[in-house]
Amino acid sequence: MILINLLPDEYRQKERTPLKYFGLIAASVAVNASLVAFWAWTAFGIAAEVSGELAVLEDNRDGLIPQVEYHQALEKESAVFAAREKTLGEITGNRVSWTEQVDQLVDLINDGGDQEKYLIWLDNMRISQTQGGRGQKFGSLTSGAHSGTASLVNVTSFLRDIEQSPMARLFEDPAPPTGSRQEQAEDLQPAEIWNFPLSLDLKSPEERTQQ
Amino acid sequence: MSSEKKRWVVTIALTLLCAAGLGTLIYYQEEAIQEKRVGIEQLKNQIAQDRALIKQTPDLVKSVIVQRETDAEIQKILSDEEDVNNFVDALYDFSTETDVIISNLDKGRQNRGVQGVQDFQRVAYNLTFKGDAFQLLAFLNKVESYQRFMSVTSIDLTAAPRSDYENADVPLHSVKLELETYVYNPKQGGEAVQIDQYDRKRELLISEISQRTSELRVKPYEYRGQRSRRDPWIDPRVKIDPGASPPTIAEQIELVHALIERVDAAKLLLEEAQAADTIILEMKLRSSLEDEIAALDAEVKRIQAEGRLVYVLAVKRFESEVVGGVKWLTEEADRAEAGQGPSLAILRQAEKSMTEFIEHQDYELAVDVFNTIEPGLLLAEVDERKLPAVQALRELHTLADTVISFEAITINITGLAIYKDARPVALINGRPVAEGELLGEELIVRNISTNRIEFAYRGVVLARLVEIDPLN
């Protein structure tokens, strides 16, 4: 059925937005307005504050950069010097004062305990000093030696004195005594002597500096 | 679809679209904020690290200053190119000073030992020379004590043959040395960083710099020469004549031992004589000493003439401890009589007399005693044992002389003004003088009291009695 309203306009009932639709519009506006407000709060409140803090910190960092660069330049210079000192330390630390060692050997031979303990003299002396490591020796002092006594006990006594002398700071203990007795020389005094090898191995640089 | 429904759909769609757009905007906004917050955290950490680093800068500056100054010291210790050229000259100088005879010098292997370190270049030399053990030691010592770093890496000594003993005054051994040094030629490092007020900061670090440089310096060994020692590379056995019958080794050692005991006893006698408290005791001890020295000297000459000692150790001990000991005793006894000044006993006697005179206020007599003995004091004070007595005599003389000088000064005290809570004032020689003021050259008023005034004069406190009535 078709319903036709024939009433004049002034008598017709006014057209109104339906209440449900109005509710929808209102909800839509409320939601979007809230979102706009939240965006505005983050954009002009939090973001601005964070940006401001970031700018201040960047300024601070920029102010520190020259000082940091100065520090780093000093560190670089210091590292170069430290490397040089380390190398010099290695060079000088490896050095053995051979004057001192040979002088102490001469002292020991001359003192001989009470000068009546043993009579020692040498044919030669070979001293070598190397970098050592990997099973190699760090150096040695070797010599063909003689004791003007008829007994090997005096040789043992001499080697024991070396172990107890200041030379022991740089040298390992000498090898156990070996040697051979030489026949009597009629025209020389003392006539009987013992020939023996003197061999002393140098300790490592670390052991030498520790003691 | 009715228009009503369409309107609903369009409205809802527009609402959702708008909300989605705004949500996206908010999402990206939040992302940006989050990123900035992360950046802030990183910057804060960076700044904290930078500040911590900068905090260490003053210590690093100190360290670099010390290192720079130490580096200058390294350049002094290690050779430069010019020094290497002088190295050979130095070796020849050492050979002249130590009497070794250099026969060969050539360059050794280079650049061993400091691989990868461009700043230090090894320079080695092989040296061949002849000399006895003590010349070798003296030469080695010169090399190892040289102002520039030098190291001996190898020694090869072959002893002089026995046949040389009769031909040469001193048998010379053949020695081959390998020496090395390092040329310091810093290649890296560039320009030094500018340090503000460098000189002032260096001055403040002077003790640390000094300590570090002394640590770097290689301490040389103090070689004290031959000191009566025999050369261990010379066969010490002596030839004996087939017909001769010298005492046994035990008898020779015993003979020398007995003589050494006598020399030691004579030395004790000398010490007792030098420390004697009275002049009479000193004279008695010196007389005994002279007799013993004469007897020992005669014994030494007799043994030397008879040639009874042939065992090398006995001969060596006889020469060093007996002959040397008698010689030393003779020289000491002679020195005591001439050029030693007054004896300890005389000095003690003089000190006692001066003390007594000063206690009795006879200052002129104390000075007279000092003047009598004074010419010999310069010689006496060289002896450590006499030095305390000489110093005591000088102090007593200074005291007596000061008192005499003080007494000669005119000090006329005519008034005193002593008020509560005010500095006392004395009227001396017509002018008011307060405590601490100078009265004349070297004369300071030290303390004013109602009955006496103390003066400080030449480091001594002296007093004058006040013989007037105080004003208050």
Chai-1 contact restraints between the chains, C-beta under 6 A:
chainA,res_idxA,chainB,res_idxB,connection_type,confidence,min_distance_angstrom,max_distance_angstrom,comment,restraint_id
A,L24,B,T11,contact,1.0,0.0,6.0,A-B,restraint_1
A,S28,B,T15,contact,1.0,0.0,6.0,A-B,restraint_2
A,V31,B,A19,contact,1.0,0.0,6.0,A-B,restraint_3
A,N32,B,C18,contact,1.0,0.0,6.0,A-B,restraint_4
A,N32,B,A19,contact,1.0,0.0,6.0,A-B,restraint_5
A,L35,B,A19,contact,1.0,0.0,6.0,A-B,restraint_6
A,L35,B,L22,contact,1.0,0.0,6.0,A-B,restraint_7
A,F38,B,I26,contact,1.0,0.0,6.0,A-B,restraint_8
A,W39,B,L22,contact,1.0,0.0,6.0,A-B,restraint_9
A,W39,B,L25,contact,1.0,0.0,6.0,A-B,restraint_10
A,W39,B,I26,contact,1.0,0.0,6.0,A-B,restraint_11
A,T42,B,Q29,contact,1.0,0.0,6.0,A-B,restraint_12
A,A43,B,Q29,contact,1.0,0.0,6.0,A-B,restraint_13
A,I46,B,I33,contact,1.0,0.0,6.0,A-B,restraint_14
A,A47,B,I33,contact,1.0,0.0,6.0,A-B,restraint_15
A,V50,B,I33,contact,1.0,0.0,6.0,A-B,restraint_16
A,V50,B,K36,contact,1.0,0.0,6.0,A-B,restraint_17
A,E53,B,I40,contact,1.0,0.0,6.0,A-B,restraint_18
A,L54,B,K36,contact,1.0,0.0,6.0,A-B,restraint_19
A,L54,B,G39,contact,1.0,0.0,6.0,A-B,restraint_20
A,L54,B,I40,contact,1.0,0.0,6.0,A-B,restraint_21
A,L57,B,L43,contact,1.0,0.0,6.0,A-B,restraint_22
A,N60,B,I47,contact,1.0,0.0,6.0,A-B,restraint_23
A,R61,B,L43,contact,1.0,0.0,6.0,A-B,restraint_24
A,R61,B,I47,contact,1.0,0.0,6.0,A-B,restraint_25
A,L64,B,D50,contact,1.0,0.0,6.0,A-B,restraint_26
A,Q67,B,I54,contact,1.0,0.0,6.0,A-B,restraint_27
A,V68,B,D50,contact,1.0,0.0,6.0,A-B,restraint_28
A,H71,B,L53,contact,1.0,0.0,6.0,A-B,restraint_29
A,H71,B,T57,contact,1.0,0.0,6.0,A-B,restraint_30
A,A73,B,V193,contact,1.0,0.0,6.0,A-B,restraint_31
A,L74,B,L60,contact,1.0,0.0,6.0,A-B,restraint_32
A,L74,B,V64,contact,1.0,0.0,6.0,A-B,restraint_33
A,L74,B,V193,contact,1.0,0.0,6.0,A-B,restraint_34
A,E77,B,V64,contact,1.0,0.0,6.0,A-B,restraint_35
A,E77,B,V193,contact,1.0,0.0,6.0,A-B,restraint_36
A,S78,B,S63,contact,1.0,0.0,6.0,A-B,restraint_37
A,S78,B,V64,contact,1.0,0.0,6.0,A-B,restraint_38
A,V80,B,Q188,contact,1.0,0.0,6.0,A-B,restraint_39
A,V80,B,G189,contact,1.0,0.0,6.0,A-B,restraint_40
A,F81,B,Q67,contact,1.0,0.0,6.0,A-B,restraint_41
A,F81,B,D71,contact,1.0,0.0,6.0,A-B,restraint_42
A,R84,B,D119,contact,1.0,0.0,6.0,A-B,restraint_43
A,T87,B,V117,contact,1.0,0.0,6.0,A-B,restraint_44
A,T87,B,F120,contact,1.0,0.0,6.0,A-B,restraint_45
A,L88,B,I74,contact,1.0,0.0,6.0,A-B,restraint_46
A,I91,B,Y182,contact,1.0,0.0,6.0,A-B,restraint_47
A,T92,B,V218,contact,1.0,0.0,6.0,A-B,restraint_48
A,R95,B,S151,contact,1.0,0.0,6.0,A-B,restraint_49
A,S97,B,E144,contact,1.0,0.0,6.0,A-B,restraint_50
A,S97,B,Y221,contact,1.0,0.0,6.0,A-B,restraint_51
A,W98,B,L140,contact,1.0,0.0,6.0,A-B,restraint_52
A,W98,B,V152,contact,1.0,0.0,6.0,A-B,restraint_53
A,T99,B,L137,contact,1.0,0.0,6.0,A-B,restraint_54
A,T99,B,L140,contact,1.0,0.0,6.0,A-B,restraint_55
A,T99,B,N141,contact,1.0,0.0,6.0,A-B,restraint_56
A,T99,B,E144,contact,1.0,0.0,6.0,A-B,restraint_57
A,T99,B,Y221,contact,1.0,0.0,6.0,A-B,restraint_58
A,T99,B,Y223,contact,1.0,0.0,6.0,A-B,restraint_59
A,E100,B,Y221,contact,1.0,0.0,6.0,A-B,restraint_60
A,V102,B,L137,contact,1.0,0.0,6.0,A-B,restraint_61
A,D103,B,L137,contact,1.0,0.0,6.0,A-B,restraint_62
A,V106,B,R229,contact,1.0,0.0,6.0,A-B,restraint_63
A,V106,B,P232,contact,1.0,0.0,6.0,A-B,restraint_64
A,I109,B,P232,contact,1.0,0.0,6.0,A-B,restraint_65
A,N110,B,R229,contact,1.0,0.0,6.0,A-B,restraint_66
A,Q115,B,L313,contact,1.0,0.0,6.0,A-B,restraint_67
A,Q115,B,R317,contact,1.0,0.0,6.0,A-B,restraint_68
A,E116,B,I253,contact,1.0,0.0,6.0,A-B,restraint_69
A,W121,B,P232,contact,1.0,0.0,6.0,A-B,restraint_70
A,W121,B,D235,contact,1.0,0.0,6.0,A-B,restraint_71
A,W121,B,P236,contact,1.0,0.0,6.0,A-B,restraint_72
A,L122,B,P232,contact,1.0,0.0,6.0,A-B,restraint_73
A,L122,B,W233,contact,1.0,0.0,6.0,A-B,restraint_74
A,D123,B,A159,contact,1.0,0.0,6.0,A-B,restraint_75
A,N124,B,L157,contact,1.0,0.0,6.0,A-B,restraint_76
A,N124,B,T158,contact,1.0,0.0,6.0,A-B,restraint_77
A,N124,B,A159,contact,1.0,0.0,6.0,A-B,restraint_78
A,M125,B,L157,contact,1.0,0.0,6.0,A-B,restraint_79
A,R126,B,D156,contact,1.0,0.0,6.0,A-B,restraint_80
A,I127,B,I155,contact,1.0,0.0,6.0,A-B,restraint_81
A,S128,B,S154,contact,1.0,0.0,6.0,A-B,restraint_82
A,Q129,B,T153,contact,1.0,0.0,6.0,A-B,restraint_83
A,D187,B,K239,contact,1.0,0.0,6.0,A-B,restraint_84
A,L188,B,R237,contact,1.0,0.0,6.0,A-B,restraint_85
A,Q189,B,V238,contact,1.0,0.0,6.0,A-B,restraint_86
A,Q189,B,I240,contact,1.0,0.0,6.0,A-B,restraint_87
